[in-house]
């Protein structure tokens, strides 16, 4: 299928590894121009050296207003068709193992910057009567995960914001959706496996084995698989899909609307 993404321009946050990198690479293969955002600019230059003419690099942490302003400024320089809001998660921990410092930091890391950036950029897409806004969150928004209380709470809040925004601008040609990935072969899964290992007093390999055993398809996902779905959601083909939270988890979510 031709996704009709050639020469379209997207922002991909957290593009240096994991889902962000996989989505950015998929968009580049489709011929899109991608504004790559991550804390390590040199790493972005190295990883995307073959796509120099198709990329713009913005170095900075997404929790800082200065970085968001750089993104906003870059968008206003030319055409703009959509954004992928994606970043790492907060530390593990149960509610009683956290304090308010943890909650304040997680609010900044997981939720605040996404709202800020969305409110800056959504009006530009509305003005053009076309756009795609895609949040990459976690399966925990549908089924909370043990010892991930910070992520469980704020990612669910992001979904509430995304749904509200989707309804507000649905008639303006702009879609807003959420991807809810389960366990994938990315660096982020390592902290989950390590946490399970520590809690259960078992080896890392044993904890990983148990995690995979609980996935109906009996394997972890690949970031490239999620990226292909993301690319479709960012394409003109997905214009009738908005306000949705779509699982990509190998069948883990047990609910009938999983």
C-alpha positions in Angstrom: 0.0 0.0 0.0 1.2 3.5 -0.9 0.8 5.5 2.4 1.0 8.8 0.5 3.6 10.1 3.0 6.1 11.3 0.4 7.2 14.9 1.1 5.0 15.2 4.1 6.7 16.6 7.3 6.4 15.1 10.7 7.9 15.6 14.2 9.0 12.5 16.0 9.9 12.9 19.7 12.2 10.5 21.4 13.7 9.5 18.0 17.1 8.2 19.2 15.9 4.7 20.2 12.9 2.4 20.7 9.6 3.2 19.3 10.6 6.7 18.3 13.5 5.5 16.2 11.4 2.8 14.6 8.6 5.2 13.6 11.0 7.8 12.3 12.8 5.3 10.1 9.5 4.0 8.8 8.4 7.5 7.8 11.8 8.2 6.2 11.4 5.0 4.1 8.1 6.3 3.0 9.7 9.4 1.7 8.6 11.8 4.5 10.7 14.6 6.0 11.2 14.0 9.8 12.1 16.5 12.5 14.0 14.3 14.9 13.9 15.3 18.6 16.0 13.8 21.4 18.4 14.7 24.1 21.5 13.4 22.3 21.9 15.3 19.1 25.2 13.6 18.1 23.5 10.2 18.4 20.7 11.4 16.0 23.3 12.6 13.5 25.1 9.2 13.6 21.9 7.1 13.4 20.3 9.1 10.6 23.4 10.0 8.5 22.0 8.3 5.4 18.9 10.5 5.6 20.5 13.9 6.0 18.4 15.5 3.3 15.2 14.2 4.8 15.8 15.1 8.4 16.1 18.1 10.8 17.6 17.5 14.2 16.5 19.2 17.4 18.6 18.4 20.5 17.0 18.9 23.9 14.9 17.4 26.7 11.2 17.5 26.1 10.5 18.6 29.7 12.0 22.0 29.0 10.0 24.8 27.5 13.1 25.8 25.4 13.0 22.5 23.5 9.3 22.8 22.8 9.9 26.3 21.5 12.6 25.0 19.2 10.1 22.4 17.8 7.4 25.1 17.4 9.8 27.4 15.6 10.9 24.6 13.3 7.3 23.7 12.4 6.5 27.3 11.5 9.3 27.3 8.9 7.5 25.1 6.5 4.8 22.5 5.9 3.7 20.4 8.8 1.5 17.3 8.7 1.8 15.6 12.1 3.6 14.7 15.3 4.4 11.6 17.3 4.5 12.4 21.0 6.8 9.7 22.5 9.3 9.6 25.4 10.6 7.3 28.1 8.7 6.4 31.2 9.1 7.2 34.9 10.8 4.9 37.5 9.0 1.8 38.7 7.3 1.7 42.1 4.1 1.0 43.9 2.0 3.9 45.3 3.4 3.4 48.8 6.9 3.3 47.6 6.7 6.8 46.0 6.6 10.3 47.4 5.4 13.6 46.0 8.8 14.4 44.5 8.3 11.3 42.3 4.8 12.3 41.3 5.9 15.9 40.4 8.8 14.6 38.3 6.5 12.0 36.5 4.0 14.7 35.7 6.7 16.6 33.9 8.1 13.6 32.2 5.0 11.7 31.1 2.2 14.2 30.7 2.9 18.0 31.0 5.1 18.5 28.0 2.7 16.5 25.8 -0.2 18.8 26.7 2.0 21.9 26.2 3.3 20.8 22.8 -0.1 19.6 21.6 -1.7 23.0 22.5 1.1 24.8 20.7 0.9 22.8 17.5 -2.8 21.7 17.2 -3.9 25.2 16.1 -1.4 25.1 13.2 -2.9 21.8 12.0 -6.4 23.1 12.4 -5.5 26.1 10.4 -4.4 23.9 7.5 -7.5 21.7 7.9 -5.3 18.6 8.0 -3.0 16.8 10.5 -2.2 13.8 12.5 -1.4 13.7 16.3 -0.2 10.4 17.7 0.6 9.6 21.3 2.7 6.5 22.1 1.8 5.4 25.6 1.5 1.9 27.1 -0.9 -1.1 27.5 -1.1 0.1 31.1 -3.8 2.7 30.1 -6.1 -0.2 29.6 -4.8 -2.6 32.2 -2.6 -1.2 35.0 0.8 -2.9 35.4 2.2 -3.9 38.8 4.8 -1.6 40.3 4.3 1.0 37.6 2.0 3.3 39.5 3.5 6.5 38.1 3.2 5.4 34.5 -0.3 3.9 35.1 -1.6 7.2 36.4 -0.1 9.8 34.1 -0.4 7.8 30.9 -4.1 7.3 31.6 -4.3 11.0 32.0 -2.7 11.5 28.6 -5.4 9.3 27.0 -8.1 11.4 28.6 -6.5 14.6 27.2 -6.1 13.0 23.7 -9.7 11.9 23.6 -10.9 15.4 24.6 -8.7 17.0 22.0 -9.8 14.6 19.3 -13.4 15.5 19.9 -12.7 19.2 19.8 -10.9 19.1 16.4 -12.5 16.1 14.7 -14.3 18.2 12.1 -11.1 20.1 11.2 -9.3 17.3 9.3 -7.1 16.6 12.3 -7.0 13.2 14.0 -5.8 12.4 17.5 -5.0 8.8 18.5 -3.1 6.8 21.0 -1.0 3.7 20.6 -0.9 1.4 23.6 2.1 -1.0 23.2 2.7 -4.0 25.3 6.1 -5.7 25.7 8.4 -5.1 22.8 12.1 -5.7 22.2 13.2 -2.2 23.0 15.5 -0.7 25.7 12.4 0.3 27.8 11.4 -3.3 28.5 14.6 -4.0 30.3 13.7 -1.9 33.4 10.4 -3.8 33.6 12.1 -7.2 33.4 14.8 -6.1 35.9 12.1 -4.8 38.3 10.2 -8.1 38.1 13.5 -10.0 38.7 14.1 -8.0 41.8 10.6 -8.3 43.2 10.4 -12.1 42.6 14.0 -12.8 43.5 14.7 -14.6 40.2 17.2 -14.1 37.5 16.8 -11.6 34.7 16.5 -14.4 32.1 13.8 -16.2 34.2 11.8 -13.0 34.6 12.0 -12.4 30.8 10.9 -16.0 30.2 7.8 -15.5 32.5 6.9 -12.2 30.8 6.9 -13.9 27.4 4.9 -16.9 28.6 2.1 -14.5 29.6 1.8 -13.0 26.1 -0.7 -15.0 24.1 1.4 -14.9 20.9 4.4 -16.2 23.0 6.8 -13.5 21.9 7.6 -9.9 22.4 6.7 -7.4 19.7 9.2 -5.7 17.4 9.4 -1.9 17.3 9.2 -2.1 13.5 5.8 -3.8 13.8 4.4 -1.0 15.8 6.0 1.6 13.5 4.1 0.2 10.5 0.8 0.8 12.3 2.0 4.2 13.4 2.8 5.1 9.8 -0.7 4.2 8.7 -2.3 6.2 11.5 -0.1 9.2 10.4 -1.1 8.8 6.7 -4.1 10.2 4.8 -5.7 6.7 4.8 -6.6 7.0 8.5 -8.8 10.1 8.3 -11.9 8.2 9.7 -10.0 7.0 12.8 -9.7 9.5 15.7 -10.1 9.5 19.5 -8.9 5.8 19.6 -6.5 4.0 21.9 -5.2 1.1 19.9 -3.5 -1.8 21.6 -0.4 -3.4 20.1 0.4 -6.1 22.7 0.2 -9.6 21.3 -3.2 -10.2 22.9 -2.3 -9.3 26.5 -5.2 -7.0 27.3 -8.0 -9.2 28.6 -10.9 -6.8 28.2 -13.4 -7.4 25.4 -12.6 -3.9 23.9 -8.8 -4.5 24.3 
